[in-house]
Amino acid sequence: MRGILGWGVHLPHGRLDRTQIAPLVGTGGGKGTRSIASYDEDSTTMAVEAGRRLRRTGGPAPRALWFATTTPAYLDKTNATAIHAALRLDRTAGAYDAVGSVRSAAGAIRAALDGTAPALVIGSDVRNGRPGSADESAGGDAAAAMLIGSDADGPILAELIGTAALSEEFLDRWRPPGDAGSRLWEERFGETRYVPLATEVFKLALGEAGIDAAAVDALVVAGLHDRACAAAARASGVAADRVADRLSATVGNPGAAAPGLLLARALETATPGQVVVLLVLSDGADAFVFRATDALSRYAPIEPVAAQIMTGTPVAYGRYLAWRGFLAVEPPRRPEPSRPSASAAGRNTNWKFGLASGSGVLSDQRGTVTTFTVDRLAYSPSPPVVFAVVDFDDGERLPVELTDVTPEEVEVGMRVEMTFRRLFTADGIANYFWKARPVREVESA
């Protein structure tokens, strides 16, 4: 038996109200909100946060890490190795990128399911679009991690009972390297190609599982072609009330993170014995049929998807545009930082990425703000900078930058936890390190 051993999800703290878009740029927008990564987040940092939530649930140490994204921080360099270091995985666990399209996420899931050892699969995306575009309003930023293995590795929460894949070459969506947004062919064309593929791959996967559409309790459809996803769900034969919410009104479409995110949300509400089908539409179609096991009722995900949706904070559209580089604002009146030293980082990998010292690991601890200052002169892509001295619960003390907080919110005695972020980027090098953010306790939904 092989399937899902656990999952963890990260939704950024920021939310963009789509009604803010059209008044500023004259077009686009819509109803609802979308999740937006902060100025110090990217696909790598979000992947780390999703992986940390998963690792806190326990489970076996992964023997491989697969990182899927359409928005990598680097080319010609493996992004998964930074995630590997931040999660403090064993050196013998391979770390691999699967980048370029949403199908990269489906491919990573399939590779893990086809393997023989426990594997960690993380999909993460920062979805951009030109101001006023459909991609801007429909997109979302998120990361989702899944631990996949066999019943020899631990309790299987959702057993794989059927799968199928179909590949087909056609031009529906593309983004030349370096472009800020994707380009799309006429929408009806993509729909005419995806829906027949989805219908066929769905039947093939159900056939392998030995069931029909009436036995499906939850159908999860992921892909960047929203119209095709909706049409594929209607054509599946699965009752409308069993088609999973794609979270378009609250999170948006997070690209390579969507398969894991939507599957995690479906499993959060599933009960033992129910059948959950993941259907991914991207340059073909992939289908995975899972059956929830008795172990699912005993699994407690860290900060479930529904709980994270409830904790978002509004971010003004103008600030969002500045974070994404679409709005030129007055730069900090300080010299830009020099590029990080590769040799210095290499000598301090455990501290820089794992926040681990000789006396312990601080990244997994919480602490208390003992004093702080608001610096309006320090270089920052999003000033002002809030620095604090944090006393950790084990007695250690560390001066650290705060994030996901306004200066007005900070106070002595505030409880904080650590989060992996990007301090700045210089000469194309992302300088990753750890910051502290407020502890925001929410009830599981």
C-alpha positions as CSV (number, residue, x, y, z in Angstrom):
1,M,0.0,0.0,0.0
2,R,1.4,3.4,-1.0
3,G,-0.2,6.8,-0.5
4,I,-0.2,10.0,1.6
5,L,1.4,10.0,5.1
6,G,0.8,13.6,5.9
7,W,0.6,17.2,4.7
8,G,1.3,20.8,5.6
9,V,0.1,24.0,3.9
10,H,1.3,27.6,4.0
11,L,-0.9,30.6,3.0
12,P,0.8,34.0,3.3
13,H,-0.6,36.4,5.8
14,G,-1.5,39.0,3.2
15,R,-4.8,39.3,1.3
16,L,-5.6,41.5,-1.7
17,D,-9.2,42.6,-2.1
18,R,-9.9,42.3,-5.8
19,T,-12.3,45.3,-5.7
20,Q,-9.2,47.6,-5.3
21,I,-7.8,46.7,-8.7
22,A,-10.1,48.4,-11.2
23,P,-10.3,51.8,-9.5
24,L,-6.5,52.1,-9.7
25,V,-5.7,50.6,-13.2
26,G,-9.1,51.0,-14.9
27,T,-9.7,47.3,-15.5
28,G,-9.5,43.8,-14.0
29,G,-10.3,42.9,-10.4
30,G,-13.6,41.3,-9.3
31,K,-15.0,39.9,-6.1
32,G,-13.4,38.2,-3.2
33,T,-9.7,38.1,-2.1
34,R,-6.5,36.4,-3.1
35,S,-3.5,35.4,-1.0
36,I,-0.4,37.4,-1.6
37,A,3.2,36.7,-0.6
38,S,4.9,39.4,1.4
39,Y,7.9,41.3,0.0
40,D,10.2,38.9,1.8
41,E,8.6,35.7,0.6
42,D,9.1,33.7,-2.6
43,S,8.4,30.2,-3.7
44,T,11.4,28.9,-1.7
45,T,10.5,30.5,1.6
46,M,6.8,29.4,1.3
47,A,7.9,25.9,0.6
48,V,10.0,25.9,3.7
49,E,7.0,27.0,5.8
50,A,4.7,24.3,4.3
51,G,7.4,21.7,4.9
52,R,7.9,22.8,8.5
53,R,4.2,22.4,9.3
54,L,4.3,18.9,7.8
55,R,7.4,17.9,9.7
56,R,5.7,19.0,13.0
57,T,3.1,16.3,12.5
58,G,5.8,13.6,12.8
59,G,6.2,10.8,10.3
60,P,9.4,9.2,8.8
61,A,12.3,11.2,7.5
62,P,12.0,11.7,3.8
63,R,14.6,10.0,1.5
64,A,13.9,12.5,-1.3
65,L,12.6,16.0,-1.7
66,W,10.8,17.1,-4.8
67,F,10.1,20.9,-5.3
68,A,7.6,22.0,-7.9
69,T,7.1,25.6,-8.9
70,T,6.5,27.8,-11.9
71,T,8.3,30.7,-10.2
72,P,11.7,29.5,-9.1
73,A,14.1,31.9,-7.4
74,Y,17.0,30.5,-9.4
75,L,17.7,28.9,-12.7
76,D,21.0,27.0,-13.2
77,K,20.8,26.3,-9.4
78,T,18.7,23.8,-7.5
79,N,16.2,25.6,-5.3
80,A,15.3,22.5,-3.4
81,T,18.7,22.4,-1.7
82,A,17.8,25.6,0.3
83,I,14.5,24.0,1.4
84,H,16.4,20.8,2.3
85,A,18.8,22.8,4.4
86,A,16.1,24.9,6.1
87,L,14.2,21.7,7.0
88,R,17.4,20.1,8.3
89,L,16.8,17.0,6.2
90,D,19.5,14.2,6.2
91,R,22.3,14.8,3.8
92,T,21.6,11.4,2.1
93,A,18.1,12.7,1.1
94,G,18.2,13.9,-2.5
95,A,16.8,17.3,-3.3
96,Y,15.4,17.9,-6.8
97,D,13.6,20.7,-8.7
98,A,10.6,20.1,-11.0
99,V,10.0,23.6,-12.5
100,G,8.2,25.2,-15.4
101,S,4.4,24.3,-15.2
102,V,1.6,23.1,-13.0
103,R,2.2,19.7,-14.4
104,S,5.6,19.7,-12.7
105,A,3.6,19.3,-9.4
106,A,1.7,16.4,-10.8
107,G,4.9,14.8,-12.0
108,A,6.5,15.2,-8.6
109,I,3.5,13.6,-6.9
110,R,3.6,10.7,-9.5
111,A,7.4,10.2,-9.0
112,A,6.9,10.0,-5.2
113,L,4.1,7.5,-5.5
114,D,6.1,5.4,-7.9
115,G,9.1,5.3,-5.6
116,T,10.0,2.9,-2.8
117,A,11.0,5.3,0.0
118,P,9.3,8.1,1.8
119,A,9.4,11.3,-0.3
120,L,8.5,14.9,0.5
121,V,6.7,16.7,-2.4
122,I,6.3,20.5,-2.1
123,G,4.5,22.7,-4.6
124,S,4.9,26.4,-4.2
125,D,4.1,29.4,-6.4
126,V,4.0,33.2,-6.4
127,R,1.5,33.9,-9.2
128,N,2.0,37.3,-10.9
129,G,0.1,39.0,-13.7
130,R,0.3,42.3,-15.3
131,P,-1.8,45.0,-13.4
132,G,-5.4,44.6,-14.4
133,S,-5.0,41.2,-16.0
134,A,-7.1,38.1,-15.4
135,D,-4.0,36.3,-14.0
136,E,-3.4,39.0,-11.5
137,S,-6.9,38.8,-10.0
138,A,-7.4,35.1,-10.4
139,G,-3.9,34.1,-9.1
140,G,-2.9,33.3,-5.5
141,D,0.3,32.6,-3.6
142,A,0.7,29.4,-1.5
143,A,2.7,26.3,-0.8
144,A,1.6,22.8,0.0
145,A,3.7,19.8,1.2
146,M,2.9,16.2,1.2
147,L,4.8,13.2,2.6
148,I,4.3,10.1,0.4
149,G,5.3,6.6,1.3
150,S,4.2,3.1,2.0
151,D,2.4,1.5,5.0
152,A,5.9,0.3,6.0
153,D,6.8,3.9,6.7
154,G,3.9,4.8,8.9
155,P,0.1,5.0,8.9
156,I,-1.3,5.7,5.4
157,L,-3.9,8.5,5.5
158,A,-5.1,8.2,1.9
159,E,-4.2,5.1,-0.1
160,L,-3.6,5.3,-3.8
161,I,-6.0,2.9,-5.6
162,G,-5.9,4.2,-9.1
163,T,-4.0,6.6,-11.4
164,A,-3.7,7.5,-15.1
165,A,-1.9,10.2,-17.2
166,L,-2.4,11.5,-20.7
167,S,0.1,13.8,-22.5
168,E,-0.7,16.1,-25.4
169,E,1.1,19.0,-27.0
170,F,-0.9,22.1,-27.7
171,L,-0.3,25.8,-27.1
172,D,-2.6,27.1,-24.4
173,R,-0.5,29.2,-22.0
174,W,3.2,30.1,-22.1
175,R,5.6,32.6,-20.5
176,P,9.0,33.3,-22.1
177,P,11.8,33.3,-19.5
178,G,12.1,36.8,-17.9
179,D,8.5,37.9,-18.6
180,A,6.5,39.1,-15.7
181,G,3.2,37.5,-16.9
182,S,1.9,34.6,-18.9
183,R,0.4,34.8,-22.4
184,L,-2.7,32.9,-23.3
185,W,-4.3,31.6,-26.4
186,E,-8.1,32.1,-27.0
187,E,-9.9,30.6,-24.0
188,R,-12.3,28.4,-25.8
189,F,-9.4,26.6,-27.5
190,G,-7.9,25.4,-24.2
191,E,-11.3,24.2,-23.1
192,T,-11.8,22.1,-26.2
193,R,-8.5,20.3,-25.6
194,Y,-8.6,19.9,-21.8
195,V,-12.2,18.7,-21.3
196,P,-11.9,15.5,-23.5
197,L,-8.5,14.8,-21.9
198,A,-9.9,15.2,-18.4
199,T,-12.9,12.9,-19.2
200,E,-10.7,10.2,-20.6
201,V,-8.0,10.2,-17.9
202,F,-10.7,10.3,-15.2
203,K,-12.3,7.1,-16.6
204,L,-9.0,5.4,-17.0
205,A,-8.1,6.1,-13.3
206,L,-11.5,5.0,-12.1
207,G,-11.2,1.9,-14.1
208,E,-7.9,1.0,-12.5
209,A,-9.4,1.7,-9.1
210,G,-12.4,-0.6,-10.0
211,I,-15.0,2.1,-9.3
212,D,-17.3,4.5,-11.2
213,A,-18.1,8.2,-10.8
214,A,-20.9,7.5,-8.4
215,A,-18.4,6.2,-5.9
216,V,-16.4,9.4,-5.8
217,D,-17.0,11.4,-2.6
218,A,-14.8,14.4,-3.5
219,L,-13.4,15.5,-6.9
220,V,-10.5,18.0,-6.8
221,V,-9.7,19.7,-10.1
222,A,-6.5,21.8,-10.3
223,G,-5.1,23.7,-13.3
224,L,-4.6,27.3,-14.5
225,H,-7.5,27.2,-17.0
226,D,-10.4,27.9,-14.7
227,R,-13.0,27.5,-17.4
228,A,-11.7,24.1,-18.5
229,C,-11.5,23.0,-14.8
230,A,-15.1,23.9,-14.2
231,A,-16.2,22.2,-17.5
232,A,-14.2,19.1,-16.7
233,A,-15.9,18.8,-13.3
234,R,-19.3,19.0,-14.9
235,A,-18.4,16.4,-17.5
236,S,-17.0,13.9,-14.9
237,G,-20.4,12.6,-13.8
238,V,-19.6,13.4,-10.2
239,A,-22.5,15.2,-8.4
240,A,-21.9,19.0,-8.2
241,D,-22.1,18.9,-4.4
242,R,-19.1,16.5,-4.4
243,V,-16.8,18.8,-6.5
244,A,-14.3,20.4,-4.1
245,D,-14.3,24.2,-3.8
246,R,-11.2,25.5,-5.7
247,L,-10.9,28.4,-3.2
248,S,-11.0,30.9,-6.0
249,A,-12.9,33.5,-3.8
250,T,-10.6,33.4,-0.8
251,V,-7.1,32.2,-2.0
252,G,-7.0,32.3,-5.7
253,N,-5.2,29.9,-8.0
254,P,-1.7,29.2,-6.7
255,G,-0.5,27.3,-9.8
256,A,1.9,24.5,-8.8
257,A,0.7,24.7,-5.2
258,A,-2.9,24.1,-6.2
259,P,-2.9,20.3,-6.5
260,G,-1.4,19.8,-3.0
261,L,-3.4,22.7,-1.5
262,L,-6.8,21.5,-2.8
263,L,-6.1,17.9,-2.0
264,A,-5.1,18.8,1.6
265,R,-8.3,20.8,2.0
266,A,-10.4,17.8,0.7
267,L,-8.7,15.4,3.1
268,E,-9.3,17.8,6.0
269,T,-13.0,17.2,5.5
270,A,-12.9,13.6,4.4
271,T,-13.8,10.6,6.5
272,P,-12.4,7.0,6.5
273,G,-13.5,5.0,3.4
274,Q,-14.3,8.0,1.3
275,V,-12.8,8.3,-2.2
276,V,-11.0,11.5,-3.2
277,V,-9.9,12.1,-6.8
278,L,-7.2,14.6,-7.7
279,L,-7.5,15.7,-11.4
280,V,-4.7,18.0,-12.7
281,L,-5.1,19.7,-16.1
282,S,-1.8,21.0,-17.4
283,D,-0.3,20.2,-20.8
284,G,-2.3,17.0,-20.7
285,A,-4.1,15.5,-17.7
286,D,-3.3,13.5,-14.6
287,A,-5.6,11.7,-12.2
288,F,-5.0,10.2,-8.8
289,V,-7.6,8.2,-6.9
290,F,-7.2,8.0,-3.2
291,R,-9.2,6.2,-0.5
292,A,-9.1,7.6,3.0
293,T,-8.1,5.1,5.7
294,D,-9.0,4.8,9.3
295,A,-5.8,6.6,10.2
296,L,-7.1,9.8,8.7
297,S,-9.5,10.4,11.6
298,R,-6.5,10.5,14.0
299,Y,-4.4,12.9,11.9
300,A,-4.2,16.5,13.1
301,P,-2.7,18.8,10.5
302,I,-0.8,21.9,11.8
303,E,-2.9,25.0,11.0
304,P,-5.4,23.5,8.5
305,V,-6.2,25.3,5.3
306,A,-9.6,26.6,6.5
307,A,-7.9,28.0,9.6
308,Q,-5.2,29.8,7.6
309,I,-7.8,31.3,5.3
310,M,-9.4,33.0,8.3
311,T,-6.3,34.7,9.5
312,G,-5.4,36.8,6.5
313,T,-4.7,40.6,6.8
314,P,-5.6,43.1,4.0
315,V,-2.8,44.6,2.0
316,A,-3.3,47.7,-0.1
317,Y,-3.2,47.2,-3.9
318,G,-0.5,49.9,-4.2
319,R,1.7,48.2,-1.8
320,Y,1.2,44.9,-3.5
321,L,2.2,46.5,-6.9
322,A,5.4,47.9,-5.2
323,W,6.3,44.5,-3.8
324,R,5.9,42.9,-7.2
325,G,8.0,45.6,-9.0
326,F,5.0,46.9,-11.0
327,L,5.0,50.3,-9.3
328,A,8.1,52.3,-9.0
329,V,8.3,54.0,-5.6
330,E,10.9,56.1,-3.9
331,P,13.7,53.7,-3.0
332,P,15.3,53.6,0.4
333,R,17.8,56.5,0.8
334,R,20.5,54.1,1.7
335,P,23.0,52.1,-0.3
336,E,21.7,48.8,-1.5
337,P,23.2,45.8,0.3
338,S,26.1,44.0,-1.2
339,R,25.6,40.5,-2.6
340,P,25.8,37.7,0.1
341,S,29.1,35.8,0.3
342,A,28.9,32.3,-1.1
343,S,31.9,31.2,1.0
344,A,30.6,32.7,4.2
345,A,27.1,31.1,3.7
346,G,28.8,27.8,3.0
347,R,30.7,27.9,6.3
348,N,27.5,28.7,8.2
349,T,24.8,26.6,6.5
350,N,23.4,25.1,9.7
351,W,22.9,28.5,11.2
352,K,21.9,30.5,8.1
353,F,19.3,27.9,6.8
354,G,18.5,25.8,9.8
355,L,18.9,28.4,12.6
356,A,20.8,25.7,14.5
357,S,23.6,26.4,16.9
358,G,25.7,24.3,19.2
359,S,23.1,24.8,22.0
360,G,20.0,23.8,20.0
361,V,17.6,24.7,17.2
362,L,15.9,28.0,17.5
363,S,13.7,27.7,14.4
364,D,11.3,25.4,16.2
365,Q,11.0,27.5,19.3
366,R,8.8,30.4,20.3
367,G,9.9,33.4,22.2
368,T,8.9,36.8,23.7
369,V,9.7,40.3,22.5
370,T,11.6,42.0,25.3
371,T,12.4,45.3,23.5
372,F,12.0,46.6,20.0
373,T,12.8,49.5,17.7
374,V,11.2,50.9,14.5
375,D,14.0,51.9,12.1
376,R,12.8,54.2,9.3
377,L,16.3,54.6,7.8
378,A,17.5,51.1,7.3
379,Y,17.4,49.6,3.8
380,S,14.2,47.6,3.2
381,P,12.0,47.0,0.2
382,S,9.1,47.7,2.5
383,P,10.0,50.2,5.2
384,P,10.0,50.7,8.1
385,V,12.0,47.8,9.6
386,V,11.0,46.5,13.0
387,F,13.8,45.0,15.0
388,A,13.3,43.2,18.3
389,V,15.2,41.4,20.9
390,V,13.6,38.0,21.4
391,D,14.0,35.8,24.5
392,F,13.4,32.2,23.4
393,D,11.6,29.7,25.7
394,D,14.8,27.8,26.2
395,G,16.6,30.9,27.6
396,E,18.5,32.0,24.5
397,R,18.3,35.6,23.3
398,L,18.5,36.8,19.7
399,P,18.1,40.2,18.0
400,V,15.9,39.6,14.9
401,E,13.8,41.4,12.4
402,L,10.0,41.1,12.6
403,T,7.7,40.4,9.7
404,D,4.0,40.0,9.0
405,V,3.3,42.9,11.4
406,T,2.8,46.6,11.5
407,P,4.8,48.9,13.9
408,E,1.6,49.7,15.7
409,E,1.0,46.0,16.5
410,V,4.3,45.4,18.2
411,E,4.6,45.5,21.9
412,V,6.8,44.2,24.7
413,G,5.7,40.8,25.8
414,M,4.4,39.8,22.3
415,R,4.8,36.1,21.5
416,V,6.6,35.3,18.3
417,E,7.7,32.3,16.3
418,M,10.4,32.0,13.6
419,T,9.8,32.0,9.9
420,F,12.2,31.5,6.9
421,R,12.3,34.6,4.7
422,R,14.4,36.5,2.1
423,L,16.2,39.4,3.6
424,F,17.0,40.9,0.2
425,T,18.2,40.0,-3.2
426,A,21.5,41.5,-4.6
427,D,23.2,40.6,-7.9
428,G,20.5,37.9,-8.4
429,I,21.4,36.2,-5.1
430,A,18.6,35.7,-2.6
431,N,19.9,36.2,0.9
432,Y,17.7,33.8,3.0
433,F,17.6,33.9,6.8
434,W,15.1,33.8,9.6
435,K,12.8,36.5,10.9
436,A,10.2,36.4,13.7
437,R,6.4,36.8,13.3
438,P,3.6,37.2,15.8
439,V,2.0,34.0,17.1
440,R,-1.6,34.1,15.9
441,E,-3.6,31.2,17.4
442,V,-6.6,30.2,15.5
443,E,-9.1,27.4,16.0
444,S,-9.1,24.5,13.5
445,A,-12.1,24.8,11.1
